[in-house]
Amino acid sequence: MHTIKIKIHDKVYNHFLWLLSKFSKDEIEIIDENDTFTKAQTLLQNELNEMNEGTASYYSIDELEARLEDKIKKHEDNL
């Protein structure tokens, strides 16, 4: 699968979206590249790089459960 980024003039934007809507979700997915998407993409790429470089930190199930329990206790009064 490939991802492309294009600029579309406002005058033809709706026509272009109509054309893309003729394809199934398996064929074409429209990704709204907003600030949240870009930040998440950068974060995930950095984490993948850490895994590939062998510098990522991993937790055991017990460590994860303890961390989650601490977070829940810390924030449960905020609900």
Backbone as CSV, one residue per row, in Angstrom:
resi,resn,N_x,N_y,N_z,CA_x,CA_y,CA_z,C_x,C_y,C_z
1,MET,0.845,-1.173,0.000,0.000,0.000,0.000,0.892,1.238,0.000
2,HIS,0.436,2.292,-0.653,1.179,3.533,-0.761,0.371,4.672,-0.154
3,THR,1.084,5.683,0.319,0.454,6.892,0.821,1.003,8.066,0.031
4,ILE,0.099,8.931,-0.428,0.537,10.127,-1.141,-0.076,11.352,-0.472
5,LYS,0.603,12.465,-0.637,0.105,13.731,-0.112,-0.009,14.676,-1.294
6,ILE,-1.211,15.245,-1.483,-1.414,16.136,-2.623,-2.117,17.411,-2.162
7,LYS,-1.919,18.472,-2.924,-2.644,19.720,-2.708,-3.727,19.799,-3.770
8,ILE,-4.930,20.160,-3.345,-6.058,20.240,-4.273,-6.681,21.625,-4.147
9,HIS,-6.874,22.266,-5.253,-7.493,23.593,-5.259,-8.929,23.488,-4.739
10,ASP,-9.343,24.504,-4.002,-10.688,24.506,-3.425,-11.775,24.299,-4.475
11,LYS,-11.520,24.784,-5.660,-12.503,24.712,-6.742,-12.830,23.271,-7.141
12,VAL,-11.869,22.362,-7.016,-12.098,20.981,-7.451,-12.131,19.986,-6.282
13,TYR,-11.977,20.490,-5.066,-11.885,19.618,-3.893,-13.086,18.672,-3.769
14,ASN,-14.293,19.207,-3.848,-15.495,18.369,-3.709,-15.602,17.334,-4.823
15,HIS,-15.214,17.706,-6.018,-15.234,16.758,-7.139,-14.235,15.621,-6.905
16,PHE,-13.083,15.996,-6.382,-12.046,14.996,-6.115,-12.505,14.018,-5.028
17,LEU,-13.113,14.546,-3.956,-13.633,13.678,-2.897,-14.726,12.765,-3.429
18,TRP,-15.562,13.284,-4.329,-16.608,12.454,-4.937,-15.971,11.293,-5.697
19,LEU,-14.930,11.588,-6.462,-14.240,10.542,-7.209,-13.667,9.484,-6.271
20,LEU,-13.014,9.928,-5.193,-12.426,8.978,-4.244,-13.490,8.144,-3.546
21,SER,-14.661,8.706,-3.350,-15.735,7.972,-2.674,-16.244,6.795,-3.505
22,LYS,-15.920,6.752,-4.763,-16.340,5.650,-5.639,-15.527,4.380,-5.405
23,PHE,-14.427,4.493,-4.675,-13.610,3.334,-4.335,-14.034,2.794,-2.973
24,SER,-13.791,1.527,-2.746,-14.129,0.934,-1.453,-13.088,1.344,-0.408
25,LYS,-13.420,1.173,0.869,-12.501,1.505,1.963,-11.242,0.633,1.908
26,ASP,-11.351,-0.557,1.307,-10.187,-1.429,1.171,-9.218,-0.913,0.111
27,GLU,-9.749,-0.136,-0.826,-8.921,0.368,-1.919,-8.292,1.726,-1.587
28,ILE,-9.094,2.626,-1.015,-8.615,3.977,-0.719,-9.151,4.407,0.639
29,GLU,-8.258,4.935,1.460,-8.651,5.491,2.753,-8.197,6.946,2.781
30,ILE,-9.126,7.828,3.083,-8.788,9.240,3.180,-8.319,9.511,4.605
31,ILE,-7.095,9.973,4.734,-6.505,10.243,6.044,-6.463,11.756,6.228
32,ASP,-7.185,12.228,7.215,-7.172,13.654,7.521,-5.901,13.952,8.301
33,GLU,-4.968,14.601,7.660,-3.674,14.858,8.285,-3.740,16.156,9.074
34,ASN,-4.221,16.041,10.295,-4.265,17.203,11.167,-3.110,17.138,12.155
35,ASP,-3.055,18.093,13.046,-1.947,18.181,13.995,-1.873,16.939,14.880
36,THR,-3.012,16.428,15.311,-3.037,15.242,16.165,-2.458,14.045,15.430
37,PHE,-2.847,13.872,14.168,-2.342,12.769,13.356,-0.823,12.865,13.198
38,THR,-0.335,14.056,12.897,1.094,14.252,12.681,1.887,13.968,13.947
39,LYS,1.389,14.431,15.102,2.076,14.172,16.374,2.098,12.678,16.684
40,ALA,0.968,12.003,16.479,0.905,10.562,16.736,1.847,9.813,15.807
41,GLN,1.896,10.205,14.550,2.772,9.554,13.582,4.237,9.712,13.996
42,THR,4.611,10.900,14.434,5.986,11.160,14.872,6.330,10.334,16.104
43,LEU,5.414,10.312,17.081,5.622,9.533,18.302,5.816,8.049,17.983
44,LEU,4.944,7.502,17.151,5.036,6.086,16.810,6.307,5.773,16.020
45,GLN,6.710,6.683,15.146,7.942,6.464,14.384,9.148,6.455,15.317
46,ASN,9.159,7.370,16.302,10.251,7.403,17.280,10.297,6.120,18.098
47,GLU,9.125,5.625,18.502,9.086,4.383,19.266,9.555,3.198,18.425
48,LEU,9.173,3.168,17.164,9.636,2.105,16.274,11.142,2.168,16.103
49,ASN,11.684,3.376,15.974,13.133,3.537,15.850,13.843,3.011,17.094
50,GLU,13.295,3.296,18.288,13.885,2.789,19.529,13.874,1.262,19.555
51,MET,12.788,0.655,19.112,12.722,-0.814,19.075,13.761,-1.376,18.115
52,ASN,13.869,-0.763,16.935,14.834,-1.239,15.938,16.277,-1.058,16.389
53,GLU,16.530,-0.001,17.167,17.887,0.271,17.652,18.212,-0.488,18.931
54,GLY,17.215,-1.133,19.525,17.434,-1.882,20.752,17.504,-1.019,22.001
55,THR,16.994,0.215,21.923,17.036,1.114,23.078,15.675,1.281,23.748
56,ALA,14.671,0.551,23.303,13.320,0.665,23.871,13.264,0.001,25.239
57,SER,12.406,0.537,26.111,12.182,-0.053,27.430,10.928,-0.918,27.372
58,TYR,11.004,-2.084,27.953,9.871,-3.006,27.978,9.521,-3.318,29.424
59,TYR,8.256,-3.671,29.660,7.780,-3.996,30.993,7.195,-5.403,30.991
60,SER,7.358,-6.080,32.117,6.709,-7.380,32.280,5.228,-7.136,32.570
61,ILE,4.441,-8.166,32.524,3.011,-8.054,32.823,2.813,-7.533,34.247
62,ASP,3.591,-8.042,35.193,3.467,-7.595,36.578,3.814,-6.116,36.715
63,GLU,4.879,-5.685,36.046,5.266,-4.272,36.088,4.185,-3.386,35.455
64,LEU,3.625,-3.858,34.359,2.573,-3.117,33.683,1.349,-2.976,34.579
65,GLU,0.941,-4.075,35.206,-0.218,-4.033,36.098,0.014,-3.071,37.260
66,ALA,1.209,-3.067,37.811,1.527,-2.159,38.917,1.480,-0.706,38.449
67,ARG,2.023,-0.424,37.278,2.001,0.939,36.741,0.575,1.393,36.467
68,LEU,-0.234,0.500,35.893,-1.622,0.839,35.616,-2.399,1.091,36.908
69,GLU,-2.173,0.265,37.897,-2.841,0.429,39.194,-2.467,1.773,39.823
70,ASP,-1.204,2.151,39.741,-0.769,3.453,40.260,-1.476,4.598,39.536
71,LYS,-1.568,4.495,38.213,-2.234,5.542,37.429,-3.711,5.633,37.783
72,ILE,-4.358,4.491,37.930,-5.781,4.482,38.271,-6.000,5.126,39.631
73,LYS,-5.182,4.749,40.615,-5.314,5.326,41.955,-5.083,6.831,41.929
74,LYS,-4.136,7.267,41.126,-3.786,8.678,41.038,-4.938,9.496,40.461
75,HIS,-5.677,8.930,39.515,-6.678,9.691,38.771,-8.126,9.300,39.080
76,GLU,-8.363,8.324,39.938,-9.739,7.861,40.129,-10.630,8.911,40.785
77,ASP,-10.069,9.853,41.529,-10.887,10.905,42.149,-11.268,11.999,41.151
78,ASN,-10.654,11.994,39.982,-10.928,13.013,38.973,-12.150,12.675,38.126
79,LEU,-12.706,11.501,38.287,-13.862,11.101,37.471,-15.122,11.731,37.923
